[in-house]
Amino acid sequence: MANSNLTEAKRAKNDEFYTQYHDIEKEITAYIEYNPDVFRGKTVLLPCDDPEWSNFTRFFAQNFDRLGLKKLISTSYAANSKKYKGGYQPSLFEVNDPQYDAYKTKKHGKIFILDHDKSGDGHIDVDDLEWHYLDGDGDFKSDEIRKLRDEADMIITNPPFSLFREFLAWLIEADKQFVIIGNMNAITYKEVFPLIKDNKLWLGATGNGNDMVFGVPKGAEVAESDRQKAARMGYVGDFTRLGNSCWFTTLDHGKRHHPIVLMSMEENLKYSKHKELKGKESYDQYDNYDAIEVPFTDAIPSDYDGVMGVPISFLDKYSPDQFDIMGMCENEDLYKLKTKVYTTAECKQAYFAKFEKKGTYDLNASGVVFRGGLLEKVYQRVLIKHKRPTK
């Protein structure tokens, strides 16, 4: 299920979540370890940002020389496009700058550029950032930001969650490399999954599907339970956590090429730590297409050469060297994998009959298995096959 705070953010467009420095550092380091020159000579754009507070800007500015960047561009939305409880206050950094404009600070976004040693100390770093007001409000869909996108080689950011689909389409339109944060449920979007299936997009190297802690603007409305969980993780104050967050990227990393170590089907049925499998005679077979149900990634049988339905969390461990992605349970129009389609009404009736009460049917479920004399839906599954099953 989607995280409650994320759902609330989508509804209220309270999308301003500040990614933690160490989360950015871990993710970017994974790409550098795989390819030390991945950023060398590149222009990197950080849109949907708040450069004065952003850890994305801070990380790339501090590591400009080490990464070998050509240029760093960071842009923000205008204050009037955000929600500020108690009113907006510009930073002292901005107010004390000669170009400060009380009108523009609310109506216009900002752009920060780093491409030369302004201070003369022999290094290009955060002290060399130069800024000015944008002509517009900083909306990534504007012509002004689109031109910056077209200039860049890579786009890296934590986009507004409520605009994830639009932002991804904006990236794909420009055919740029990118690293962005989203929710793992986005894997199931019709705009996203075909890209994953065709190996044009994949999950990042770190932290996928886990709780990620984000900073929030002072006074932002966040779920108290999420604020408390962030506090238990060591973040006290203007922080919240979002469960099921993940990185989406087109940059290669080593984790994609590490195969999952698996047991055979016989070994899983005999030794699996999961009660859903241990001691059974066989894996469940879907009733509505020819594939087996594999409820856990570590229970994928190494020697099965047919189609398998696995949880979407499998994609965090997916190696294109080990598996082919065939499709997704409910993408009938795209992949034509269903042989007998059960309607929502039929599955709902079966679900209610099993639990003898109404209101418990899960619309996030998909795929049909025959259990206990009833047709039962399982959660969304990615359909995969081994490239070379063991014998």
C-alpha positions in Angstrom: 0.0 0.0 0.0 1.2 3.5 -0.7 2.7 5.4 2.2 0.0 7.6 3.9 2.2 10.7 3.8 3.0 10.2 0.2 -0.7 9.8 -0.6 -1.4 13.0 1.3 1.3 14.8 -0.6 -0.2 13.8 -3.9 -3.5 15.1 -2.8 -2.3 18.4 -1.4 0.7 18.8 -3.7 2.9 19.2 -0.6 5.8 17.8 -2.5 8.8 19.6 -1.1 10.9 16.8 0.4 14.6 17.5 0.8 16.8 14.4 0.2 19.4 13.7 2.8 23.1 14.2 1.8 24.2 10.7 2.7 21.4 9.2 0.6 22.6 11.2 -2.4 26.3 10.4 -1.7 25.6 6.6 -1.5 23.7 6.5 -4.7 26.0 8.6 -6.8 29.1 6.8 -5.4 27.7 3.5 -6.8 27.7 4.9 -10.3 31.2 6.2 -9.9 32.5 2.8 -8.6 31.1 1.2 -11.7 32.3 3.8 -14.1 34.8 6.4 -12.6 34.2 8.7 -15.6 30.5 8.6 -15.6 30.2 12.4 -14.8 33.4 13.6 -16.4 32.9 16.4 -18.9 29.1 16.4 -18.3 26.7 19.2 -17.7 24.3 18.2 -14.9 21.0 19.9 -14.3 19.2 19.8 -10.9 15.7 21.0 -11.6 12.7 21.0 -9.1 15.3 22.0 -6.5 15.9 24.6 -3.9 19.5 25.4 -4.4 20.0 27.3 -1.1 18.9 24.3 0.9 19.3 21.4 -1.5 21.7 18.6 -0.7 21.8 17.8 -4.4 23.3 21.2 -5.1 25.6 20.9 -2.1 26.9 17.4 -3.1 27.6 18.2 -6.7 29.1 21.6 -6.0 31.4 20.2 -3.3 32.5 17.4 -5.6 32.7 19.3 -8.8 36.4 18.8 -9.4 36.4 15.2 -8.2 33.6 14.3 -10.6 35.2 16.2 -13.4 32.0 18.1 -14.2 31.8 20.6 -17.0 28.9 22.6 -15.6 26.4 22.4 -12.8 22.9 24.1 -13.1 20.4 24.1 -10.3 16.9 25.7 -10.4 14.1 26.3 -8.0 10.4 27.0 -8.1 9.1 30.5 -7.1 8.0 30.9 -3.5 4.4 31.6 -4.6 4.2 28.2 -6.2 4.7 26.5 -2.9 2.8 26.4 0.4 4.4 28.0 3.3 2.7 27.8 6.7 3.0 31.2 8.3 4.3 33.0 5.2 7.5 32.9 3.2 10.8 34.3 4.4 13.7 34.7 2.0 17.1 33.5 3.3 19.7 35.9 4.6 22.0 34.7 1.8 19.5 36.1 -0.7 18.5 39.3 1.2 22.1 40.3 1.7 22.9 39.9 -2.0 22.9 43.2 -4.0 20.6 41.6 -6.6 17.9 40.9 -4.0 14.4 41.8 -5.2 11.5 41.7 -2.8 9.0 41.2 -5.7 11.1 38.6 -7.7 11.8 36.5 -4.6 8.1 35.5 -4.5 7.3 35.5 -8.2 10.4 34.1 -9.8 12.4 30.9 -9.4 16.2 31.0 -9.0 19.1 29.5 -11.0 22.5 28.6 -9.6 25.4 28.0 -12.0 28.8 26.5 -11.3 31.3 26.3 -14.1 34.5 28.2 -13.2 36.8 29.2 -10.3 35.2 32.5 -9.3 37.1 32.8 -6.0 40.5 32.2 -7.5 41.6 29.6 -5.0 42.4 27.0 -7.7 39.3 24.8 -7.1 35.7 24.9 -8.4 33.4 24.2 -5.5 30.4 25.5 -3.6 32.0 28.9 -3.0 32.0 29.6 -6.7 28.3 29.2 -7.3 26.7 32.2 -9.0 22.9 32.9 -9.0 20.2 35.1 -10.4 16.5 35.1 -10.7 14.8 33.2 -13.5 12.6 35.0 -15.9 9.7 32.7 -14.9 8.6 30.7 -11.9 11.0 27.7 -12.5 8.3 25.2 -13.6 10.1 22.4 -15.3 7.5 22.5 -18.1 8.3 26.1 -19.0 10.4 26.9 -22.1 13.0 28.5 -19.9 13.7 25.2 -18.0 13.2 23.1 -21.1 16.1 24.9 -22.7 18.3 24.1 -19.7 17.2 20.5 -19.9 18.2 20.4 -23.6 21.6 21.9 -22.7 22.3 19.3 -20.0 23.7 15.8 -20.4 22.1 14.5 -17.2 19.2 15.4 -15.0 19.3 14.5 -11.3 16.7 15.4 -8.8 13.9 14.5 -6.4 10.9 15.7 -8.5 7.4 16.5 -7.0 5.8 13.2 -6.3 2.5 14.4 -7.6 4.1 15.2 -11.0 6.2 12.0 -11.3 4.5 10.8 -14.6 4.8 14.3 -16.2 8.4 14.7 -15.1 9.4 11.3 -16.4 7.7 12.0 -19.8 9.6 15.4 -19.8 12.9 13.4 -19.4 12.1 10.8 -22.0 11.1 13.4 -24.5 14.6 14.9 -24.3 16.4 11.5 -24.3 18.6 12.4 -21.4 20.4 10.3 -18.8 18.8 10.8 -15.4 18.7 9.8 -11.7 15.4 10.6 -9.9 13.6 9.6 -6.8 10.0 8.2 -6.8 7.8 5.7 -5.2 8.3 2.0 -5.9 4.6 1.7 -6.9 5.5 3.8 -9.9 7.0 0.6 -11.4 3.4 -0.5 -12.2 2.5 2.7 -14.1 1.9 2.2 -17.8 4.3 5.0 -18.5 7.1 3.3 -16.5 6.9 -0.5 -16.8 7.5 -0.7 -20.6 10.7 1.2 -20.1 11.8 -1.2 -17.4 10.9 -4.2 -19.5 12.9 -2.9 -22.5 15.9 -2.1 -20.2 15.6 1.7 -20.9 15.1 2.4 -17.2 15.9 0.5 -14.0 16.1 0.9 -10.2 19.1 2.7 -8.7 21.8 1.0 -6.6 20.8 1.9 -3.0 17.9 2.1 -0.5 15.2 1.0 -2.9 11.9 0.0 -1.2 13.1 1.1 2.2 12.1 4.0 4.4 13.9 7.2 3.3 14.0 10.2 5.6 13.4 13.6 4.0 13.7 17.1 5.3 10.6 19.3 4.9 10.0 23.0 4.9 9.5 24.5 8.4 5.8 24.3 9.3 5.0 21.7 6.6 2.1 19.4 7.3 3.3 15.8 7.6 1.8 12.8 9.3 2.8 12.7 12.9 3.4 9.0 12.8 6.0 9.5 10.0 7.6 12.4 11.9 7.9 10.2 14.9 9.4 7.3 12.9 11.9 9.7 11.4 12.8 10.8 15.0 13.3 7.2 16.0 15.8 6.9 13.1 17.7 9.9 14.6 16.1 12.8 12.7 14.4 15.2 15.1 12.6 18.3 13.8 11.5 19.1 10.3 11.8 15.6 8.9 9.5 12.9 7.7 9.9 9.5 6.3 8.5 8.0 3.1 8.2 4.3 2.9 8.7 2.4 -0.3 10.8 5.2 -1.9 13.3 4.3 -4.6 15.7 5.6 -7.2 15.0 5.4 -10.9 17.9 5.8 -13.3 19.4 5.2 -16.8 22.9 5.1 -15.4 24.5 1.7 -15.1 25.8 0.4 -11.8 27.4 -2.8 -10.6 24.4 -4.1 -8.7 22.5 -4.7 -12.0 25.1 -7.3 -12.9 25.1 -9.3 -9.7 23.0 -12.5 -10.1 20.7 -13.6 -7.3 21.8 -16.8 -5.6 18.9 -19.2 -5.7 17.9 -22.7 -4.7 16.2 -25.2 -7.0 12.5 -25.8 -7.0 12.9 -29.0 -5.0 15.2 -27.3 -2.5 12.7 -24.4 -2.0 9.8 -26.7 -1.4 11.9 -28.6 1.2 13.9 -25.9 2.9 12.3 -22.5 2.2 12.1 -20.2 5.2 8.6 -19.1 4.0 5.6 -21.0 5.3 3.8 -20.3 2.0 6.2 -22.7 0.3 7.9 -25.1 2.7 6.4 -28.5 2.7 4.1 -27.9 -0.3 4.1 -30.4 -3.3 4.5 -27.6 -5.9 4.3 -23.9 -6.5 0.8 -22.4 -7.1 -0.1 -22.1 -10.8 -2.0 -19.1 -12.1 -5.5 -20.0 -13.3 -5.7 -17.2 -15.9 -2.3 -17.7 -17.6 0.6 -20.2 -17.8 2.9 -19.1 -15.0 3.8 -20.1 -11.5 3.2 -17.8 -8.5 6.5 -17.0 -6.7 5.6 -14.8 -3.6 9.2 -14.0 -2.6 12.2 -13.0 -4.6 14.5 -15.4 -2.7 12.1 -18.2 -3.6 12.6 -18.0 -7.3 13.5 -21.6 -8.4 16.9 -21.7 -10.2 15.9 -24.6 -12.4 12.4 -23.5 -13.7 12.4 -22.7 -17.4 8.8 -21.3 -17.6 7.3 -17.9 -16.8 7.2 -16.9 -13.1 5.2 -14.2 -11.4 7.4 -12.4 -8.8 6.8 -9.3 -6.5 7.6 -5.9 -7.9 10.3 -5.6 -5.3 12.2 -8.2 -7.4 13.3 -5.3 -9.6 15.6 -4.1 -6.9 17.6 -7.3 -7.4 17.0 -7.8 -11.1 19.9 -8.5 -13.3 19.3 -8.3 -17.1 22.2 -10.9 -17.4 20.1 -13.4 -15.4 16.5 -12.8 -16.3 14.2 -11.7 -19.1 11.2 -9.6 -18.1 8.2 -10.9 -20.0 5.5 -8.5 -18.8 3.3 -7.6 -15.9 0.1 -9.3 -14.8 -2.4 -6.6 -15.8 -0.7 -5.3 -18.9 -2.9 -7.4 -21.2 -3.0 -4.9 -24.0 0.8 -4.6 -24.1 1.9 -8.2 -23.6 -1.1 -10.5 -24.5 -0.1 -13.0 -21.8 -3.5 -13.8 -20.4 -5.3 -16.9 -21.7 -8.4 -16.6 -19.5 -9.2 -13.2 -18.0 -11.2 -13.1 -14.8 -13.1 -9.8 -14.3 -12.7 -7.7 -11.3 -16.3 -8.6 -10.3 -15.6 -12.3 -10.4 -12.4 -11.9 -8.3 -14.1 -9.6 -5.9 -16.9 -12.2 -5.4 -14.4 -14.9 -4.7 -12.4 -12.7 -2.3 -15.6 -11.8 -0.3 -16.7 -15.4 -0.2 -13.4 -16.5 1.3 -13.3 -13.8 4.0 -17.1 -13.7 4.6 -17.2 -9.9 4.8 -17.3 -7.0 2.3 -14.9 -4.1 2.1 -11.7 -6.1 2.2 -11.0 -6.5 -1.5 -7.6 -5.1 -2.5 -7.7 -3.2 -5.8 -3.9 -3.3 -5.9 -4.0 -7.1 -6.3 -3.7 -8.9 -9.6 -3.2 -12.4 -11.0 -5.5 -15.3 -10.1 -4.6 -18.5 -8.3 -6.9 -21.3 -7.3 -6.8 -21.8 -3.5 -9.2 -23.6 -1.2 -11.8 -24.0 -3.9 -11.8 -20.3 -4.7 -10.2 -18.0 -7.3 -8.0 -15.6 -5.4 -6.1 -12.5 -6.6 -2.5 -12.0 -5.6 -0.6 -8.7 -5.5 0.8 -7.2 -8.7 3.4 -9.4 -10.2 6.3 -9.0 -12.7 6.5 -11.9 -15.1 10.0 -13.2 -15.7 12.0 -16.1 -17.2 15.5 -17.3 -16.6 17.9 -16.6 -19.4 19.7 -19.9 -18.5 17.9 -22.0 -15.9 20.2 -24.4 -14.1 19.7 -28.1 -14.6 
